């Protein structure tokens, strides 16, 4: 029977072959996207695993071993907005533990770098970066210790005396292989990307990508459904059992789905190097991290063809009712208002969590992912009822023949009318929600690049609880800083041990820095002194705020300039011409002079979040560029399928005198009405769902998307109507007099 079904599947000529190719192509796209998403989730976990060793210095770790202790000092650095993880180590004996990726510990005067940092050092002048690392390169860190090919890591060999007094240094006897018990108040550089959050985001993206593909598969499966239904009904008349007919109807889609699944696996393997370069998490993945578990591969390979067989069985289920079931068609039962329940339920679920954000990440994943998927399912379920309601409303207010025919057909069979636009409606919902969420996050976090006047500065300081940098900044360092091409000004923020100029009740640790007015005049972006003052009290945040403080007049401090000059320094603030060369050369001089204190720019503070935002924008682009073309293809196939299935009724209308233009208007209206009505509801639902998600998860108010979004929606709808119009010339060819004959 299966062999007969296979022969029957391709016996319809070019039309049958085209249908098989379309189903296989839709399945291949869906499988490729699904596998890429699953592999992306796995890659996040693998990336996080490979950087666990960087938590070795965490205070909360208690693992020990009977080996020589290793002095461990991990701290951060930056270059041109790129974060560098630096670990200084000093062995106390030959059995000291060795981090992964190294054959041995670097000796004093040696350092190992990641391949990306080694390349950066080769193309960057030493005065801008290389001089920060004492000694000579001893080799590269292996991939097994790096979360990404783009990771900038360096392990520097030191003597115990060189680093034992540095802030945050510790001695360890084991290398971390798991997250430490606590990281909230304990610096843990190897936390990595929040895999659970990325799983949530990628899962939503997977649903957003797969839903339109599933709709496309269903649409392609129904292509020429009427012809096949008549064929299957004829088989029933000659004695075929319902089970045999069901088997024949499922074989075609199952074979096409199996072929598409195989092509999808090949597509995934072919595109895996390209997918690895997309910085979903801010950095690229290693290609070998984009792998599938055996369970994921088996579930996809078996589940997709089975799902296609089920879809085919549901699409052609009427032929098993009776041998005459096809020729004795009746108006389908109209959809009820209960179809709105899933859509309203999904919105209600997100609304419930708007001010009840789950405490755990697993809870958040369950809440938000479920809500979005239920809404998407609800749009598909509610679409026919919304189409019927709109058609009935238009029917009561029109007298035009083409409009009456179109809306009455929609009212009689709204499922068929909505089916043609379901993919595009889902794409509009996904596009709206994605653009709103990403746009709002960008609006709230995108200012981290800072005020233009503050982007040209380099500041060096420690934490509030750290001791001052030094008793005095050397005259030689000041001379070197001023000699850097691009140098503009310099100010020193001195320690304020007696909280001179502090507000009443203010914590002494947050007392203002004491700054000479002659220094402050060199960096007007920080503010100015009162007239006649020689010393001002400038709060620590004033030295590296995201916004310029040039309009601020800081209060005078009752202390002499001579006394201030003798106090230890807490902040060094240097302004430049804004060039990377000048800023990084300044940073290098400060880092070498005071290695225990961070040298930062405004761009550094926002670096990590900007990378995260860039990854989310990549996800948004993938969703937009994938769902809209698939939805357009689904619309085109659906319209062609509808024309093919109704060729005889339209041919009869033409024989009775109906002009071709009238029939073309009927086809256009049948597609345009559900598209515009349900698209408007889907767009509004996208706004509502994204607003509730943002309020609950991030406590942000929804920011309206810009003009680009509205232009994109308008272009998308116009393109959809253009696709419908492009199929109308087929009407003349398939509704000739020969199509009116009984087959």
Secondary structure in CASP SS format (residue, H / E / C, confidence):
PFRMAT SS
TARGET T0000
AUTHOR 0000-0000-0000
METHOD secondary structure of the structure
MODEL  1
X C 1.00
X H 1.00
X H 1.00
X H 1.00
X H 1.00
X H 1.00
X H 1.00
X H 1.00
X H 1.00
X C 1.00
X C 1.00
X C 1.00
X C 1.00
X H 1.00
X H 1.00
X H 1.00
X H 1.00
X H 1.00
X H 1.00
X H 1.00
X H 1.00
X H 1.00
X H 1.00
X H 1.00
X H 1.00
X H 1.00
X H 1.00
X H 1.00
X H 1.00
X H 1.00
X H 1.00
X H 1.00
X H 1.00
X H 1.00
X H 1.00
X H 1.00
X H 1.00
X H 1.00
X H 1.00
X H 1.00
X H 1.00
X H 1.00
X H 1.00
X H 1.00
X H 1.00
X H 1.00
X H 1.00
X H 1.00
X H 1.00
X C 1.00
X C 1.00
X H 1.00
X H 1.00
X H 1.00
X H 1.00
X C 1.00
X C 1.00
X C 1.00
X C 1.00
X C 1.00
X C 1.00
X C 1.00
X C 1.00
X C 1.00
X C 1.00
X C 1.00
X C 1.00
X C 1.00
X C 1.00
X E 1.00
X E 1.00
X E 1.00
X E 1.00
X E 1.00
X E 1.00
X E 1.00
X E 1.00
X E 1.00
X E 1.00
X C 1.00
X C 1.00
X E 1.00
X E 1.00
X E 1.00
X E 1.00
X E 1.00
X E 1.00
X E 1.00
X E 1.00
X E 1.00
X E 1.00
X C 1.00
X C 1.00
X C 1.00
X C 1.00
X C 1.00
X C 1.00
X C 1.00
X C 1.00
X C 1.00
X C 1.00
X C 1.00
X C 1.00
X C 1.00
X C 1.00
X C 1.00
X C 1.00
X C 1.00
X C 1.00
X E 1.00
X E 1.00
X E 1.00
X E 1.00
X C 1.00
X H 1.00
X H 1.00
X H 1.00
X H 1.00
X H 1.00
X H 1.00
X H 1.00
X H 1.00
X H 1.00
X C 1.00
X C 1.00
X C 1.00
X C 1.00
X C 1.00
X C 1.00
X H 1.00
X H 1.00
X H 1.00
X C 1.00
X C 1.00
X C 1.00
X E 1.00
X E 1.00
X E 1.00
X E 1.00
X E 1.00
X C 1.00
X C 1.00
X H 1.00
X H 1.00
X H 1.00
X C 1.00
X C 1.00
X C 1.00
X C 1.00
X C 1.00
X C 1.00
X C 1.00
X E 1.00
X E 1.00
X E 1.00
X E 1.00
X E 1.00
X C 1.00
X C 1.00
X H 1.00
X H 1.00
X H 1.00
X H 1.00
X C 1.00
X C 1.00
X C 1.00
X C 1.00
X C 1.00
X C 1.00
X E 1.00
X E 1.00
X E 1.00
X C 1.00
X C 1.00
X C 1.00
X C 1.00
X C 1.00
X C 1.00
X C 1.00
X C 1.00
X C 1.00
X C 1.00
X C 1.00
X C 1.00
X C 1.00
X C 1.00
X C 1.00
X C 1.00
X H 1.00
X H 1.00
X H 1.00
X C 1.00
X C 1.00
X C 1.00
X H 1.00
X H 1.00
X H 1.00
X H 1.00
X H 1.00
X H 1.00
X H 1.00
X H 1.00
X H 1.00
X H 1.00
X H 1.00
X H 1.00
X H 1.00
X H 1.00
X H 1.00
X H 1.00
X H 1.00
X H 1.00
X H 1.00
X H 1.00
X H 1.00
X H 1.00
X H 1.00
X H 1.00
X H 1.00
X H 1.00
X H 1.00
X C 1.00
X C 1.00
X C 1.00
X H 1.00
X H 1.00
X H 1.00
X H 1.00
X H 1.00
X H 1.00
X H 1.00
X H 1.00
X H 1.00
X H 1.00
X H 1.00
X H 1.00
X H 1.00
X C 1.00
X C 1.00
X C 1.00
X C 1.00
X H 1.00
X H 1.00
X H 1.00
X H 1.00
X H 1.00
X H 1.00
X H 1.00
X H 1.00
X H 1.00
X H 1.00
X H 1.00
X H 1.00
X H 1.00
X H 1.00
X H 1.00
X H 1.00
X H 1.00
X H 1.00
X H 1.00
X H 1.00
X H 1.00
X H 1.00
X H 1.00
X H 1.00
X H 1.00
X H 1.00
X H 1.00
X H 1.00
X H 1.00
X H 1.00
X H 1.00
X H 1.00
X H 1.00
X H 1.00
X H 1.00
X C 1.00
X C 1.00
X C 1.00
X C 1.00
X C 1.00
X C 1.00
X C 1.00
X C 1.00
X C 1.00
X C 1.00
X H 1.00
X H 1.00
X H 1.00
X C 1.00
X C 1.00
X C 1.00
X C 1.00
X H 1.00
X H 1.00
X H 1.00
X H 1.00
X H 1.00
X H 1.00
X H 1.00
X H 1.00
X H 1.00
X H 1.00
X H 1.00
X H 1.00
X H 1.00
X H 1.00
X H 1.00
X H 1.00
X H 1.00
X H 1.00
X H 1.00
X H 1.00
X H 1.00
X H 1.00
X C 1.00
X H 1.00
X H 1.00
X H 1.00
X H 1.00
X C 1.00
X C 1.00
X C 1.00
X C 1.00
X C 1.00
X C 1.00
X C 1.00
X C 1.00
X C 1.00
X C 1.00
X C 1.00
X C 1.00
X C 1.00
X C 1.00
X C 1.00
X C 1.00
X H 1.00
X H 1.00
X H 1.00
X H 1.00
X H 1.00
X H 1.00
X H 1.00
X H 1.00
X H 1.00
X H 1.00
X H 1.00
X H 1.00
X H 1.00
X H 1.00
X H 1.00
X H 1.00
X H 1.00
X H 1.00
X H 1.00
X C 1.00
X C 1.00
X C 1.00
X C 1.00
X C 1.00
X H 1.00
X H 1.00
X H 1.00
X H 1.00
X H 1.00
X H 1.00
X H 1.00
X H 1.00
X H 1.00
X H 1.00
X H 1.00
X H 1.00
X H 1.00
X H 1.00
X H 1.00
X H 1.00
X H 1.00
X H 1.00
X H 1.00
X H 1.00
X H 1.00
X H 1.00
X H 1.00
X H 1.00
X H 1.00
X H 1.00
X H 1.00
X H 1.00
X H 1.00
X H 1.00
X H 1.00
X H 1.00
X H 1.00
X H 1.00
X H 1.00
X C 1.00
X C 1.00
X C 1.00
X C 1.00
X C 1.00
X H 1.00
X H 1.00
X H 1.00
X H 1.00
X H 1.00
X H 1.00
X H 1.00
X H 1.00
X H 1.00
X H 1.00
X H 1.00
X H 1.00
X C 1.00
X H 1.00
X H 1.00
X H 1.00
X H 1.00
X H 1.00
X H 1.00
X C 1.00
X C 1.00
X H 1.00
X H 1.00
X H 1.00
X H 1.00
X H 1.00
X H 1.00
X H 1.00
X H 1.00
X H 1.00
X H 1.00
X H 1.00
X H 1.00
X H 1.00
X H 1.00
X H 1.00
X H 1.00
X H 1.00
X H 1.00
X H 1.00
X H 1.00
X H 1.00
X H 1.00
X H 1.00
X H 1.00
X H 1.00
X H 1.00
X H 1.00
X H 1.00
X C 1.00
X C 1.00
X C 1.00
X C 1.00
X C 1.00
X C 1.00
X C 1.00
X E 1.00
X E 1.00
X E 1.00
X E 1.00
X E 1.00
X C 1.00
X C 1.00
X C 1.00
X C 1.00
X C 1.00
X C 1.00
X C 1.00
X C 1.00
X E 1.00
X C 1.00
X C 1.00
X C 1.00
X C 1.00
X H 1.00
X H 1.00
X H 1.00
X H 1.00
X H 1.00
X H 1.00
X H 1.00
X H 1.00
X C 1.00
X C 1.00
X C 1.00
X C 1.00
X E 1.00
X E 1.00
X E 1.00
X E 1.00
X E 1.00
X E 1.00
X E 1.00
X E 1.00
X C 1.00
X C 1.00
X C 1.00
X C 1.00
X C 1.00
X C 1.00
X C 1.00
X C 1.00
X C 1.00
X C 1.00
X C 1.00
X C 1.00
X C 1.00
X H 1.00
X H 1.00
X H 1.00
X C 1.00
X C 1.00
X E 1.00
X E 1.00
X E 1.00
X E 1.00
X H 1.00
X H 1.00
X H 1.00
X H 1.00
X C 1.00
X C 1.00
X C 1.00
X H 1.00
X H 1.00
X H 1.00
X C 1.00
X E 1.00
X E 1.00
X C 1.00
X C 1.00
X C 1.00
X C 1.00
X C 1.00
X E 1.00
X E 1.00
X E 1.00
X E 1.00
X C 1.00
X H 1.00
X H 1.00
X H 1.00
X H 1.00
X C 1.00
X C 1.00
X C 1.00
X C 1.00
X C 1.00
X C 1.00
X C 1.00
X C 1.00
X C 1.00
X E 1.00
X E 1.00
X C 1.00
X E 1.00
X C 1.00
X C 1.00
X C 1.00
X C 1.00
X H 1.00
X H 1.00
X H 1.00
X H 1.00
X H 1.00
X C 1.00
X C 1.00
X C 1.00
X E 1.00
X E 1.00
X E 1.00
X E 1.00
X E 1.00
X E 1.00
X E 1.00
X E 1.00
X C 1.00
X C 1.00
X C 1.00
X H 1.00
X H 1.00
X H 1.00
X H 1.00
X H 1.00
X H 1.00
X H 1.00
X H 1.00
X H 1.00
X H 1.00
X H 1.00
X H 1.00
X H 1.00
X H 1.00
X C 1.00
X C 1.00
X C 1.00
X C 1.00
X E 1.00
X E 1.00
X E 1.00
X C 1.00
X H 1.00
X H 1.00
X H 1.00
X H 1.00
X C 1.00
X H 1.00
X H 1.00
X H 1.00
X H 1.00
X H 1.00
X H 1.00
X H 1.00
X H 1.00
X H 1.00
X H 1.00
X H 1.00
X H 1.00
X H 1.00
X H 1.00
X H 1.00
X H 1.00
X H 1.00
X H 1.00
X H 1.00
X H 1.00
X H 1.00
X H 1.00
X H 1.00
X H 1.00
X H 1.00
X H 1.00
X H 1.00
X H 1.00
X H 1.00
X H 1.00
X H 1.00
X H 1.00
X H 1.00
X H 1.00
X H 1.00
X H 1.00
X H 1.00
X H 1.00
X H 1.00
X C 1.00
X H 1.00
X H 1.00
X H 1.00
X H 1.00
X H 1.00
X H 1.00
X H 1.00
X H 1.00
X H 1.00
X C 1.00
X C 1.00
X C 1.00
X C 1.00
X H 1.00
X H 1.00
X H 1.00
X H 1.00
X H 1.00
X H 1.00
X H 1.00
X H 1.00
X H 1.00
X H 1.00
X H 1.00
X H 1.00
X H 1.00
X H 1.00
X H 1.00
X H 1.00
X H 1.00
X H 1.00
X H 1.00
X H 1.00
X H 1.00
X H 1.00
X H 1.00
X H 1.00
X H 1.00
X H 1.00
X H 1.00
X H 1.00
X H 1.00
X H 1.00
X H 1.00
X H 1.00
X H 1.00
X H 1.00
X H 1.00
X H 1.00
X H 1.00
X H 1.00
X C 1.00
X C 1.00
X C 1.00
X C 1.00
X C 1.00
X C 1.00
X C 1.00
X C 1.00
X C 1.00
X H 1.00
X H 1.00
X H 1.00
X H 1.00
X H 1.00
X H 1.00
X H 1.00
X H 1.00
X H 1.00
X H 1.00
X H 1.00
X H 1.00
X H 1.00
X H 1.00
X H 1.00
X H 1.00
X H 1.00
X H 1.00
X H 1.00
X H 1.00
X H 1.00
X C 1.00
X H 1.00
X H 1.00
X H 1.00
X H 1.00
X H 1.00
X H 1.00
X C 1.00
X C 1.00
X H 1.00
X H 1.00
X H 1.00
X H 1.00
X C 1.00
X C 1.00
X C 1.00
END
